[in-house]
Every structure is written in C-alpha cells, then in structure tokens.
C-alpha cells in the first residue's frame, strides 16, 4: 500500500490529465441512475442522491480540467491525494449516504485547491499592473 501511494504521488502530473475521463464515466453512470433509479448493475439507487452525486462529479471534472492545464503545486498534490482518499472511502462503505458524503468531501478538496490557486495568483497580477 505504501508503494502504491508513493507511485501515485510521484506520477500525479501524468494521471491528473486523465482524471476527467475517469470522472466522465461516473457522470454517465450518474445520469443513467438519475433517469432510471437503478445503477448499471441493476441495484436500486435513489434518484435525488444520484443527481447530487452527478452534480458533484461534474464539478470535480471541471476543476480537474484546470489542474491538468498547469504544473501542480504542493497544495494541488495534497488536494488530489485528499480527493482520492475521500472518494474511495465513500465508495468502500457501499451505502448511498457514504458515497454522497465521500463525493462531497472529494469535491471540497478539489475546490479548495482551485480557490487557493485562484487567490494566490491575484497579488501577482496586481503587482504587475502597478509596475
């Protein structure tokens, strides 16, 4: 497990570019579950929870697009590690609430990295305008 985590952290610059594609599969499954009320394996799934999870996955996908376009900072790496741990932990419980909460926490990790990047670059832009 330690070796897997080390590989994940060292290769993060490469796999973050494909995170949107992985999330797209979840979004498609979420849309189908929202429409039918069942998961792809036939298990019933509440439509409101499926809609909420799909919305969170769309947000994660949009934010991961911004991460893929730039070099990752330490804060981005921490956020991506937190994203993966929250997302996987939410799936492991195998309940609707745990998956919804895990996806929400995972979204918060990515959103915090996006906010940090957005606001940390603002003072540099103001300094450039003044010079």
N, CA, C and O of each residue as an XYZ file, in Angstrom:
524
protein
N       0.816     -1.178      0.000
C       0.000      0.000      0.000
C       0.872      1.258      0.000
O       0.556      2.234     -0.680
N       1.955      1.236      0.753
C       2.862      2.385      0.802
C       3.507      2.612     -0.557
O       3.671      3.754     -0.987
N       3.870      1.535     -1.231
C       4.471      1.654     -2.562
C       3.457      2.243     -3.544
O       3.811      3.090     -4.364
N       2.202      1.801     -3.466
C       1.154      2.335     -4.333
C       0.923      3.816     -4.117
O       0.735      4.567     -5.074
N       0.937      4.236     -2.871
C       0.760      5.658     -2.556
C       1.945      6.470     -3.066
O       1.769      7.567     -3.596
N       3.147      5.932     -2.906
C       4.344      6.629     -3.396
C       4.299      6.777     -4.914
O       4.646      7.831     -5.448
N       3.875      5.732     -5.605
C       3.772      5.808     -7.070
C       2.704      6.816     -7.466
O       2.897      7.590     -8.404
N       1.577      6.811     -6.756
C       0.506      7.759     -7.053
C       0.987      9.203     -6.907
O       0.682     10.050     -7.747
N       1.732      9.479     -5.849
C       2.192     10.847     -5.614
C       3.261     11.272     -6.609
O       3.290     12.433     -7.018
N       4.142     10.355     -7.008
C       5.215     10.740     -7.932
C       4.734     10.859     -9.374
O       5.320     11.608    -10.155
N       3.685     10.137     -9.740
C       3.188     10.195    -11.121
C       1.954     11.067    -11.263
O       1.265     11.002    -12.281
N       1.668     11.868    -10.274
C       0.453     12.679    -10.257
C       0.366     13.638    -11.436
O      -0.729     13.895    -11.937
N       1.491     14.167    -11.886
C       1.474     15.101    -13.016
C       0.943     14.442    -14.283
O       0.382     15.114    -15.149
N       1.117     13.147    -14.391
C       0.680     12.436    -15.598
C      -0.779     12.011    -15.522
O      -1.536     12.250    -16.463
N      -1.188     11.390    -14.427
C      -2.551     10.860    -14.382
C      -3.606     11.918    -14.123
O      -4.788     11.662    -14.353
N      -3.224     13.098    -13.651
C      -4.227     14.144    -13.432
C      -4.823     14.594    -14.771
O      -5.949     15.090    -14.813
N      -4.079     14.424    -15.854
C      -4.589     14.789    -17.178
C      -5.724     13.882    -17.629
O      -6.525     14.269    -18.479
N      -5.800     12.676    -17.068
C      -6.823     11.712    -17.461
C      -7.937     11.576    -16.422
O      -8.848     10.766    -16.594
N      -7.870     12.344    -15.371
C      -8.874     12.266    -14.319
C     -10.252     12.635    -14.845
O     -11.251     12.058    -14.417
N     -10.318     13.581    -15.761
C     -11.607     13.968    -16.354
C     -12.277     12.804    -17.055
O     -13.498     12.662    -16.998
N     -11.483     11.967    -17.719
C     -12.053     10.825    -18.430
C     -12.627      9.798    -17.454
O     -13.673      9.203    -17.714
N     -11.946      9.596    -16.342
C     -12.445      8.666    -15.326
C     -13.736      9.222    -14.721
O     -14.707      8.492    -14.521
N     -13.727     10.508    -14.437
C     -14.930     11.130    -13.873
C     -16.080     11.143    -14.875
O     -17.244     11.097    -14.476
N     -15.772     11.204    -16.168
C     -16.821     11.183    -17.190
C     -17.601      9.872    -17.142
O     -18.813      9.868    -17.359
N     -16.929      8.775    -16.864
C     -17.625      7.501    -16.707
C     -18.576      7.532    -15.523
O     -19.687      7.008    -15.602
N     -18.146      8.140    -14.433
C     -19.012      8.279    -13.261
C     -20.192      9.198    -13.542
O     -21.302      8.954    -13.069
N     -19.950     10.256    -14.314
C     -21.029     11.180    -14.670
C     -22.069     10.466    -15.526
O     -23.271     10.628    -15.312
N     -21.611      9.678    -16.492
C     -22.539      8.931    -17.337
C     -23.357      7.948    -16.503
O     -24.572      7.845    -16.673
N     -22.693      7.227    -15.605
C     -23.415      6.311    -14.724
C     -24.400      7.047    -13.824
O     -25.497      6.557    -13.559
N     -23.998      8.234    -13.354
C     -24.889      9.030    -12.521
C     -26.113      9.525    -13.274
O     -27.217      9.549    -12.729
N     -25.917      9.919    -14.525
C     -27.048     10.351    -15.342
C     -28.018      9.204    -15.588
O     -29.235      9.383    -15.522
N     -27.472      8.028    -15.871
C     -28.327      6.860    -16.087
C     -29.062      6.476    -14.806
O     -30.236      6.107    -14.852
N     -28.381      6.560    -13.661
C     -29.025      6.232    -12.383
C     -30.088      7.271    -12.022
O     -31.117      6.930    -11.439
N     -29.844      8.524    -12.364
C     -30.829      9.566    -12.094
C     -32.088      9.333    -12.923
O     -33.203      9.529    -12.440
N     -31.904      8.919    -14.154
C     -33.048      8.709    -15.042
C     -33.816      7.443    -14.686
O     -35.047      7.454    -14.668
N     -33.108      6.354    -14.402
C     -33.773      5.061    -14.218
C     -34.055      4.712    -12.756
O     -34.964      3.931    -12.476
N     -33.288      5.281    -11.821
C     -33.439      4.924    -10.424
C     -32.704      3.645    -10.059
O     -32.892      3.103     -8.970
N     -31.862      3.162    -10.975
C     -31.080      1.948    -10.758
C     -29.647      2.179    -11.219
O     -29.394      2.962    -12.135
N     -28.719      1.489    -10.574
C     -27.330      1.514    -11.023
C     -27.182      0.617    -12.238
O     -28.115     -0.091    -12.616
N     -26.008      0.651    -12.845
C     -25.782     -0.166    -14.036
C     -25.874     -1.664    -13.745
O     -26.183     -2.449    -14.641
N     -25.609     -2.064    -12.500
C     -25.707     -3.474    -12.144
C     -27.116     -3.886    -11.745
O     -27.329     -5.035    -11.358
N     -28.081     -2.980    -11.830
C     -29.474     -3.292    -11.553
C     -29.931     -2.989    -10.139
O     -31.122     -3.091     -9.845
N     -29.005     -2.615     -9.251
C     -29.402     -2.299     -7.874
C     -30.163     -0.975     -7.846
O     -29.781     -0.033     -8.539
N     -31.232     -0.892     -7.057
C     -31.951      0.387     -6.963
C     -31.081      1.447     -6.288
O     -30.299      1.155     -5.383
N     -31.240      2.674     -6.752
C     -30.465      3.798     -6.223
C     -31.380      5.014     -6.219
O     -32.027      5.289     -7.230
N     -31.454      5.744     -5.122
C     -32.355      6.907     -5.052
C     -31.979      7.972     -6.090
O     -30.813      8.338     -6.236
N     -32.967      8.442     -6.783
C     -32.732      9.443     -7.839
C     -32.154     10.751     -7.306
O     -31.242     11.296     -7.927
N     -32.645     11.281     -6.180
C     -32.052     12.534     -5.677
C     -30.565     12.382     -5.328
O     -29.769     13.284     -5.588
N     -30.203     11.254     -4.746
C     -28.789     11.022     -4.424
C     -27.968     10.895     -5.700
O     -26.850     11.406     -5.770
N     -28.506     10.223     -6.699
C     -27.796     10.082     -7.975
C     -27.599     11.446     -8.636
O     -26.544     11.719     -9.207
N     -28.616     12.293     -8.554
C     -28.499     13.639     -9.127
C     -27.452     14.460     -8.379
O     -26.675     15.187     -8.999
N     -27.427     14.350     -7.059
C     -26.431     15.081     -6.267
C     -25.016     14.608     -6.549
O     -24.104     15.420     -6.699
N     -24.833     13.312     -6.619
C     -23.509     12.765     -6.913
C     -23.062     13.166     -8.318
O     -21.897     13.500     -8.537
N     -23.995     13.130     -9.261
C     -23.663     13.532    -10.636
C     -23.248     14.994    -10.686
O     -22.286     15.338    -11.372
N     -23.954     15.854     -9.973
C     -23.591     17.277     -9.942
C     -22.200     17.476     -9.338
O     -21.405     18.271     -9.840
N     -21.915     16.750     -8.261
C     -20.586     16.851     -7.640
C     -19.493     16.340     -8.575
O     -18.412     16.924     -8.645
N     -19.771     15.252     -9.295
C     -18.783     14.722    -10.240
C     -18.550     15.680    -11.398
O     -17.426     15.796    -11.887
N     -19.593     16.367    -11.841
C     -19.416     17.374    -12.896
C     -18.517     18.499    -12.385
O     -17.631     18.959    -13.105
N     -18.739     18.943    -11.149
C     -17.871     19.969    -10.561
C     -16.435     19.493    -10.440
O     -15.503     20.239    -10.741
N     -16.250     18.254    -10.001
C     -14.893     17.693     -9.906
C     -14.226     17.632    -11.265
O     -13.032     17.904    -11.393
N     -15.002     17.273    -12.284
C     -14.456     17.184    -13.634
C     -14.008     18.557    -14.149
O     -12.950     18.682    -14.766
N     -14.816     19.570    -13.892
C     -14.454     20.921    -14.328
C     -13.200     21.421    -13.622
O     -12.336     22.041    -14.242
N     -13.105     21.154    -12.334
C     -11.932     21.591    -11.589
C     -10.699     20.800    -12.001
O      -9.609     21.365    -12.097
N     -10.854     19.500    -12.247
C      -9.696     18.699    -12.652
C      -9.161     19.146    -14.004
O      -7.979     18.960    -14.293
N     -10.009     19.730    -14.828
C      -9.552     20.283    -16.104
C      -8.577     21.427    -15.872
O      -7.588     21.548    -16.595
N      -8.836     22.263    -14.882
C      -7.923     23.363    -14.600
C      -6.603     22.854    -14.020
O      -5.549     23.440    -14.269
N      -6.656     21.766    -13.247
C      -5.427     21.201    -12.685
C      -4.553     20.583    -13.775
O      -3.326     20.618    -13.688
N      -5.188     20.021    -14.794
C      -4.434     19.356    -15.858
C      -3.713     20.353    -16.760
O      -2.765     19.985    -17.454
N      -4.149     21.601    -16.758
C      -3.580     22.601    -17.660
C      -2.349     23.306    -17.107
O      -1.715     24.081    -17.822
N      -2.001     23.054    -15.860
C      -0.863     23.761    -15.267
C      -0.003     22.792    -14.473
O      -0.391     21.651    -14.222
N       1.162     23.266    -14.087
C       2.017     22.429    -13.253
C       1.439     22.399    -11.842
O       0.949     23.408    -11.336
N       1.502     21.254    -11.231
C       0.881     21.069     -9.919
C       1.764     21.627     -8.814
O       2.980     21.435     -8.811
N       1.138     22.310     -7.890
C       1.809     22.797     -6.690
C       1.657     21.748     -5.590
O       0.969     20.741     -5.754
N       2.306     22.011     -4.489
C       2.174     21.125     -3.334
C       0.716     21.102     -2.861
O       0.198     20.044     -2.502
N       0.065     22.248     -2.859
C      -1.333     22.301     -2.431
C      -2.232     21.475     -3.360
O      -3.194     20.854     -2.907
N      -1.916     21.472     -4.652
C      -2.680     20.656     -5.593
C      -2.473     19.173     -5.318
O      -3.416     18.384     -5.379
N      -1.252     18.807     -5.020
C      -0.955     17.395     -4.731
C      -1.668     16.923     -3.468
O      -2.202     15.815     -3.424
N      -1.673     17.767     -2.449
C      -2.377     17.419     -1.209
C      -3.875     17.293     -1.485
O      -4.526     16.369     -0.997
N      -4.412     18.219     -2.264
C      -5.839     18.182     -2.581
C      -6.197     16.945     -3.399
O      -7.235     16.328     -3.161
N      -5.355     16.578     -4.354
C      -5.637     15.386     -5.149
C      -5.537     14.110     -4.317
O      -6.322     13.180     -4.507
N      -4.582     14.065     -3.404
C      -4.487     12.903     -2.517
C      -5.713     12.828     -1.605
O      -6.252     11.745     -1.378
N      -6.149     13.965     -1.086
C      -7.359     14.001     -0.267
C      -8.599     13.640     -1.083
O      -9.490     12.942     -0.599
N      -8.645     14.119     -2.316
C      -9.755     13.783     -3.210
C      -9.869     12.275     -3.386
O     -10.946     11.700     -3.232
N      -8.752     11.646     -3.708
C      -8.783     10.200     -3.937
C      -9.145      9.426     -2.677
O      -9.922      8.473     -2.730
N      -8.590      9.831     -1.560
C      -8.883      9.094     -0.330
C     -10.354      9.259      0.071
O     -10.982      8.291      0.500
N     -10.903     10.450     -0.060
C     -12.315     10.665      0.295
C     -13.235      9.934     -0.675
O     -14.220      9.323     -0.259
N     -12.921      9.994     -1.950
C     -13.759      9.358     -2.966
C     -13.773      7.840     -2.795
O     -14.833      7.216     -2.827
N     -12.597      7.255     -2.614
C     -12.508      5.800     -2.454
C     -13.123      5.359     -1.135
O     -13.800      4.332     -1.089
N     -12.904      6.104     -0.068
C     -13.501      5.757      1.224
C     -15.025      5.815      1.150
O     -15.705      4.965      1.725
N     -15.560      6.798      0.455
C     -17.012      6.889      0.283
C     -17.578      5.726     -0.489
O     -18.693      5.284     -0.211
N     -16.840      5.220     -1.451
C     -17.306      4.073     -2.232
C     -17.197      2.771     -1.458
O     -17.992      1.858     -1.683
N     -16.243      2.660     -0.561
C     -15.997      1.407      0.142
C     -17.119      1.050      1.118
O     -17.352     -0.133      1.370
N     -17.806      2.027      1.664
C     -18.877      1.755      2.629
C     -20.084      1.108      1.966
O     -20.853      0.408      2.625
N     -20.258      1.335      0.665
C     -21.325      0.726     -0.120
C     -22.726      1.137      0.347
O     -23.664      0.341      0.306
N     -22.848      2.380      0.786
C     -24.162      2.934      1.093
C     -24.327      4.226      0.314
O     -23.347      4.868     -0.063
N     -25.561      4.595      0.079
C     -25.849      5.808     -0.683
C     -25.308      7.045      0.019
O     -24.692      7.903     -0.614
N     -25.532      7.139      1.310
C     -25.104      8.318      2.073
C     -23.587      8.418      2.094
O     -23.042      9.510      1.929
N     -22.899      7.311      2.291
C     -21.435      7.369      2.349
C     -20.856      7.785      1.008
O     -19.870      8.520      0.960
N     -21.454      7.324     -0.079
C     -20.953      7.716     -1.394
C     -21.216      9.194     -1.659
O     -20.374      9.883     -2.236
N     -22.372      9.677     -1.242
C     -22.693     11.097     -1.411
C     -21.769     11.965     -0.563
O     -21.265     12.981     -1.041
N     -21.545     11.578      0.677
C     -20.663     12.343      1.565
C     -19.212     12.269      1.069
O     -18.514     13.283      1.053
N     -18.762     11.092      0.671
C     -17.396     10.945      0.160
C     -17.159     11.781     -1.084
O     -16.108     12.405     -1.229
N     -18.134     11.793     -1.979
C     -18.008     12.611     -3.193
C     -18.035     14.093     -2.853
O     -17.324     14.885     -3.472
N     -18.845     14.475     -1.879
C     -18.887     15.878     -1.450
C     -17.576     16.323     -0.838
O     -17.096     17.420     -1.124
N     -16.991     15.483      0.002
C     -15.689     15.818      0.600
C     -14.610     15.860     -0.468
O     -13.740     16.730     -0.440
N     -14.662     14.918     -1.415
C     -13.687     14.908     -2.512
C     -13.787     16.193     -3.331
O     -12.770     16.774     -3.710
N     -15.030     16.639     -3.604
C     -15.225     17.896     -4.314
C     -14.637     19.066     -3.533
O     -14.017     19.956     -4.114
N     -14.831     19.063     -2.221
C     -14.296     20.145     -1.383
C     -12.776     20.217     -1.457
O     -12.209     21.310     -1.468
N     -12.114     19.069     -1.507
C     -10.658     19.070     -1.664
C     -10.246     19.730     -2.972
O      -9.358     20.582     -2.980
N     -10.874     19.349     -4.068
C     -10.514     19.945     -5.360
C     -10.885     21.418     -5.416
O     -10.136     22.229     -5.960
N     -12.032     21.764     -4.857
C     -12.456     23.156     -4.868
C     -11.519     24.030     -4.049
O     -11.233     25.165     -4.429
N     -11.039     23.501     -2.924
C     -10.096     24.276     -2.108
C      -8.782     24.500     -2.852
O      -8.191     25.575     -2.744
N      -8.317     23.506     -3.602
C      -7.095     23.689     -4.398
C      -7.317     24.737     -5.479
O      -6.437     25.554     -5.748
N      -8.494     24.713     -6.099
C      -8.803     25.702     -7.127
C      -8.868     27.108     -6.533
O      -8.332     28.054     -7.110
N      -9.527     27.244     -5.374
C      -9.610     28.549     -4.713
C      -8.232     29.062     -4.311
O      -7.916     30.235     -4.508
N      -7.422     28.180     -3.751
C      -6.084     28.580     -3.331
C      -5.280     29.079     -4.523
O      -4.605     30.104     -4.429
N      -5.345     28.371     -5.631
C      -4.615     28.791     -6.828
C      -5.160     30.108     -7.357
O      -4.397     30.977     -7.778
N      -6.464     30.253     -7.336
C      -7.094     31.465     -7.857
C      -6.700     32.700     -7.045
O      -6.353     33.741     -7.603
N      -6.760     32.565     -5.719
C      -6.473     33.727     -4.879
C      -4.988     33.946     -4.647
O      -4.587     35.069     -4.341
N      -4.167     32.931     -4.776
C      -2.729     33.141     -4.604
C      -2.118     33.821     -5.829
O      -1.046     34.420     -5.737
N      -2.793     33.732     -6.970
C      -2.261     34.390     -8.162
C      -2.737     35.834     -8.284
O      -2.206     36.578     -9.109
N      -3.720     36.252     -7.492
C      -4.225     37.620     -7.574
C      -3.200     38.685     -7.176
O      -3.074     39.669     -7.904
N      -2.469     38.554     -6.083
C      -1.497     39.598     -5.744
C      -0.418     39.768     -6.815
O       0.051     40.884     -7.037
N      -0.024     38.707     -7.465
C       0.971     38.822     -8.526
C       0.429     39.638     -9.688
O       1.156     40.435    -10.280
N      -0.828     39.449    -10.016
C      -1.431     40.203    -11.104
C      -1.518     41.682    -10.738
O      -1.287     42.543    -11.587
N      -1.853     41.989     -9.471
C      -1.927     43.395     -9.060
C      -0.554     44.042     -9.086
O      -0.419     45.207     -9.461
N       0.465     43.290     -8.689
C       1.822     43.852     -8.708
C       2.264     44.153    -10.137
O       2.932     45.158    -10.377
N       1.902     43.302    -11.077
C       2.286     43.510    -12.463
C       1.599     44.740    -13.038
O       2.191     45.468    -13.834
N       0.355     44.973    -12.640
C      -0.356     46.156    -13.125
C       0.263     47.442    -12.593
O       0.274     48.455    -13.292
N       0.774     47.415    -11.374
C       1.340     48.620    -10.761
C       2.717     48.948    -11.313
O       3.120     50.111    -11.308
N       3.442     47.950    -11.787
C       4.810     48.198    -12.289
C       4.846     48.823    -13.639
O       5.925     49.082    -14.171
